[in-house]
Amino acid sequence: MVPANDARDAAEGRKGTRSNTESAEQPSARSTDRDGDVDSARLVRFFGTLLLFALGFVAVARLANVRMVALAPAYMFTPAVAAAVTVFTTEVSIREVGVRIGRTRWHAAAVVAVLVLVAVALGIALAVPGIGFDGTADPVPGIPLPSGALGVLALVALTVGTGVTVNALFALGEEFGWRGYLLWELAPLGFWRASGLISVLWGVWHAPIVLDGYNYPSFPLVGVAVMTAATVAFSPLYTYFVVRARSVFAAGLFHGVFNAAAGTLLVYTATTDPVLGELVASPVGLAGIAAFALATVPVALVGVPSLNRAALVGGVRRPGGGGTDEDVTER
């Protein structure tokens, strides 16, 4: 016979053991959140904040009689603000959404890739009848460049220098929202679906400034559609470099250098036709869309890296939970 107190203690001990076992078997709320489904409440918070700030900018522009194009540098930070509000008011950490150094070789690869893409876009634009090459163009007004190969190298150095500094800072205003928080949130959908959804939202978000003449001043309505087509073409490569680098900074560098290099495409192409000038020979026109689409084909054929929340901070989970493997791909 067991004394009453000992029986009670034994029962509580067994209860505690069962409780501890159940707790060990049940993943923590944070762990479930990291590997679980898309959280609609967080998405509502993100998009609600983004919409509020976007409408706020439009209201300020109308009330102050200021063009949205003039407010574009500040408007670029609205996705980052929406992401910050979402992250800092939930249990999501900024490291999980890509605010980390990651793998620097993929940062470098992103910079090189975007320079190649802009060069390809320039070649595509020049292949279109009615678009010529302007060899007398001054790509950097006020800064004399040497002629020949040395001048090309100097232009590349200036492009990269401004792209990875000032331009990247402004680009991160977008990318912390799109490829930081939102990519992390939509990661359970997989590489292609997440990239596709983000691309459409990214394009539509540009509508207030595009309708005010940004990028396509002669065709603002058509411009919204073309801009969205461009972001759809761009998005998979942005996602690719973020997943490979495990850092949103890769997208910031990619975006920043793209913006810096885009002027090169515009300045060296010559045409009197606004359709060709704005909708074709533009980094966010058909030439840019074609260049990114061509680059995406071999990436898709080889296999893109699997996208899930674990992949964004340190590899992807193998089936069955057997560790991580950064080389797992999805087609």
C-alpha positions in Angstrom: 0.0 0.0 0.0 1.2 3.5 -0.9 0.7 6.2 1.7 -1.8 8.9 0.7 0.8 11.7 0.2 3.1 9.4 -1.7 0.1 8.3 -3.9 -0.8 11.9 -4.6 2.8 12.8 -5.4 3.1 9.8 -7.7 -0.1 10.7 -9.5 1.0 14.3 -10.0 4.4 13.0 -11.1 2.7 10.8 -13.7 0.5 13.7 -14.8 3.6 16.0 -15.1 5.4 13.3 -17.1 2.4 13.1 -19.5 2.2 16.8 -19.7 5.9 17.1 -20.5 5.7 14.4 -23.1 2.7 16.1 -24.8 4.5 19.4 -24.7 7.6 17.9 -26.3 5.5 16.3 -29.0 3.6 19.5 -29.7 5.7 22.1 -31.7 5.8 25.5 -30.2 3.6 28.2 -31.5 6.6 30.0 -32.9 7.8 26.8 -34.6 4.4 26.1 -36.1 4.2 29.7 -37.3 7.6 29.4 -39.0 6.7 26.3 -40.9 2.9 26.7 -41.1 0.4 28.3 -43.4 0.0 31.8 -44.6 -1.4 33.9 -41.8 -4.4 35.9 -43.0 -4.4 38.3 -40.0 -0.8 39.3 -40.7 -1.6 39.8 -44.4 -4.6 42.0 -43.6 -2.4 44.1 -41.3 0.3 44.4 -44.0 -2.1 45.3 -46.8 -4.2 47.5 -44.6 -1.2 49.6 -43.6 0.2 49.7 -47.2 -3.2 50.8 -48.6 -3.5 53.4 -45.9 -0.1 54.9 -46.6 -0.6 54.7 -50.4 -3.9 56.5 -50.2 -2.3 59.0 -47.8 0.3 59.9 -50.5 -2.4 60.3 -53.1 -4.4 62.6 -50.8 -1.3 64.7 -50.0 -0.5 65.0 -53.7 -3.9 66.3 -54.5 -4.3 68.6 -51.6 -0.9 70.1 -51.9 -1.1 70.1 -55.7 2.1 68.1 -55.9 2.7 65.4 -58.5 3.0 61.8 -57.3 6.2 61.5 -59.4 7.7 64.1 -57.1 6.7 62.0 -54.1 8.0 58.8 -55.6 11.2 58.6 -53.5 9.2 58.7 -50.3 6.4 56.5 -51.7 9.0 53.8 -52.3 9.2 53.3 -48.6 5.5 52.4 -48.1 6.0 48.6 -48.4 8.8 48.8 -45.9 6.7 50.7 -43.4 3.8 48.2 -43.9 6.2 45.3 -43.3 7.7 47.0 -40.2 4.3 47.5 -38.7 3.4 43.9 -39.4 6.7 42.4 -38.1 7.0 44.6 -35.0 3.4 44.0 -33.9 3.6 40.2 -34.2 6.0 37.5 -33.2 7.8 37.5 -36.5 11.5 38.5 -36.2 13.3 40.7 -38.7 15.9 38.0 -39.2 13.2 35.6 -40.4 12.1 38.1 -43.0 15.6 38.4 -44.5 17.2 41.2 -42.5 20.5 39.4 -42.3 23.8 39.4 -44.3 23.2 36.0 -45.7 25.6 34.6 -48.3 27.6 37.4 -49.8 28.6 35.5 -53.0 25.0 35.6 -54.0 24.8 39.3 -53.4 27.7 39.7 -55.8 26.0 37.3 -58.3 22.9 39.5 -58.2 24.9 42.6 -59.0 26.6 40.9 -62.0 23.4 39.3 -63.2 21.5 42.6 -63.4 24.3 44.3 -65.3 24.1 41.5 -67.9 20.3 41.7 -68.0 20.4 45.4 -68.8 23.0 44.8 -71.5 20.8 42.1 -73.0 17.8 44.5 -72.8 19.8 47.1 -74.7 20.7 44.6 -77.4 17.0 43.6 -77.7 15.9 47.2 -78.0 18.5 48.0 -80.7 17.4 45.0 -82.7 13.9 46.5 -83.1 13.4 48.5 -86.3 13.0 52.2 -85.6 15.3 52.2 -82.6 18.9 53.3 -83.1 22.1 53.5 -81.1 23.1 57.0 -79.9 26.9 56.9 -79.7 27.1 60.6 -78.7 25.0 60.1 -75.6 26.3 61.3 -72.2 25.3 58.7 -69.7 26.7 60.7 -66.7 26.1 64.4 -67.3 28.8 66.5 -65.7 31.3 63.6 -65.3 33.5 63.2 -68.4 34.3 59.6 -69.1 37.3 58.3 -71.1 36.6 56.8 -74.5 36.8 53.2 -75.4 36.9 50.2 -73.1 38.2 52.3 -70.2 35.0 54.5 -70.5 32.8 51.4 -70.4 34.6 50.2 -67.3 34.2 53.6 -65.7 30.5 53.6 -66.5 30.1 50.2 -65.0 32.0 51.2 -61.8 29.8 54.3 -61.4 26.6 52.3 -62.0 27.6 49.7 -59.5 28.8 52.3 -57.0 25.5 54.2 -57.0 23.5 51.0 -57.3 24.8 49.3 -54.2 24.7 52.5 -52.1 22.1 55.2 -52.5 19.9 53.3 -55.0 19.9 50.2 -52.9 18.8 52.1 -49.8 15.7 53.4 -51.6 15.2 50.0 -53.3 15.1 48.4 -49.8 12.1 50.6 -49.1 10.3 48.4 -51.5 12.1 45.1 -51.0 11.8 44.8 -47.3 8.0 44.7 -48.0 7.9 42.6 -51.1 10.9 40.2 -50.8 11.3 40.6 -47.1 8.0 40.1 -45.2 5.7 39.2 -48.0 7.9 36.6 -49.5 8.4 35.0 -46.1 4.6 35.1 -45.5 3.8 33.5 -48.8 6.7 31.0 -48.8 4.3 28.1 -48.0 2.8 28.6 -51.4 6.1 27.7 -53.1 8.5 29.5 -55.4 6.3 30.2 -58.4 3.0 31.0 -56.7 4.6 33.3 -54.2 6.7 35.0 -56.9 3.6 35.4 -59.1 1.3 36.9 -56.4 4.0 39.3 -55.3 4.7 40.4 -58.9 1.1 41.4 -59.5 0.8 43.3 -56.2 4.2 45.0 -56.9 3.0 46.1 -60.3 -0.4 47.4 -59.2 1.3 49.3 -56.3 3.1 51.4 -58.9 -0.3 52.5 -60.4 -0.5 55.9 -58.6 2.9 57.1 -59.9 2.5 55.5 -63.3 -0.8 57.2 -63.9 1.0 60.4 -63.1 3.4 59.9 -65.9 6.1 57.8 -64.4 8.0 55.6 -66.9 5.3 55.9 -69.6 4.3 59.6 -69.7 2.5 59.3 -73.1 0.6 56.1 -72.1 -0.3 56.2 -68.4 -3.2 53.7 -68.5 -1.4 51.3 -70.8 1.7 51.9 -68.6 0.0 50.4 -65.6 -0.5 47.1 -67.6 3.0 47.2 -69.0 4.5 47.9 -65.6 2.6 45.0 -64.1 3.8 42.8 -67.0 7.4 43.9 -66.2 7.1 43.1 -62.5 5.7 39.7 -63.4 8.7 39.0 -65.6 11.1 40.4 -63.0 9.8 38.7 -59.9 11.1 35.1 -60.3 14.7 36.3 -60.5 14.3 38.6 -57.5 13.0 35.6 -55.6 15.7 33.4 -56.8 18.5 35.6 -55.5 16.8 36.3 -52.2 16.4 32.5 -51.5 20.0 31.8 -52.6 21.4 34.6 -50.6 19.0 34.0 -47.7 18.8 37.8 -47.3 16.5 40.5 -48.5 19.6 42.6 -49.1 20.2 40.6 -52.3 16.9 42.0 -53.7 17.9 45.5 -52.6 21.2 45.3 -54.4 19.6 43.7 -57.5 16.9 46.4 -57.6 19.3 49.3 -56.8 21.8 48.3 -59.5 18.9 47.8 -62.0 17.6 51.3 -61.3 21.1 52.7 -61.7 21.8 50.8 -64.9 18.4 51.5 -66.4 19.4 55.0 -67.5 22.1 53.5 -69.7 19.5 51.7 -71.7 17.4 54.8 -72.1 20.3 57.2 -72.9 21.9 55.0 -75.6 18.7 54.2 -77.5 17.3 56.8 -80.0 13.9 56.9 -81.5 11.3 59.6 -82.3 8.4 57.2 -81.8 7.0 57.4 -78.2 5.6 53.9 -78.5 9.1 52.5 -79.2 10.7 54.9 -76.7 8.5 54.3 -73.7 6.9 50.9 -74.3 9.8 49.0 -76.0 13.2 50.6 -75.5 12.8 50.8 -71.8 14.1 48.7 -68.9 10.4 48.4 -67.8 9.2 48.0 -71.4 9.2 45.1 -73.8 13.0 45.0 -74.0 13.4 44.6 -70.3 10.5 42.2 -70.0 12.1 40.0 -72.8 15.5 40.1 -71.2 14.2 38.9 -67.8 11.9 36.3 -69.4 14.8 34.8 -71.4 16.9 34.7 -68.2 14.1 33.0 -66.3 13.8 30.1 -68.8 17.1 28.4 -68.0 16.6 29.0 -64.2 13.2 27.2 -64.5 14.6 24.3 -66.6 17.5 23.7 -64.1 15.2 24.0 -61.2 14.6 26.8 -58.8 15.5 26.5 -55.1 12.7 25.3 -52.9 11.0 28.1 -51.1 9.8 27.8 -47.6 10.4 29.8 -44.4 13.3 27.7 -43.3 15.0 28.2 -46.7 15.0 31.9 -46.1 17.1 31.6 -43.0 19.2 28.6 -43.5 18.4 25.9 -46.1 15.2 24.0 -46.8 13.6 21.2 -44.8 14.0 17.7 -46.2 10.8 15.6 -46.4 10.2 14.0 -43.0 12.0 16.7 -41.1 15.4 15.2 -41.7 17.4 18.4 -41.4 17.9 20.9 -44.2 19.4 20.9 -47.7 19.9 24.1 -49.6 20.2 22.2 -52.9 16.7 20.8 -53.0 15.0 22.3 -56.1 11.5 22.5 -57.4 10.5 22.7 -61.0 
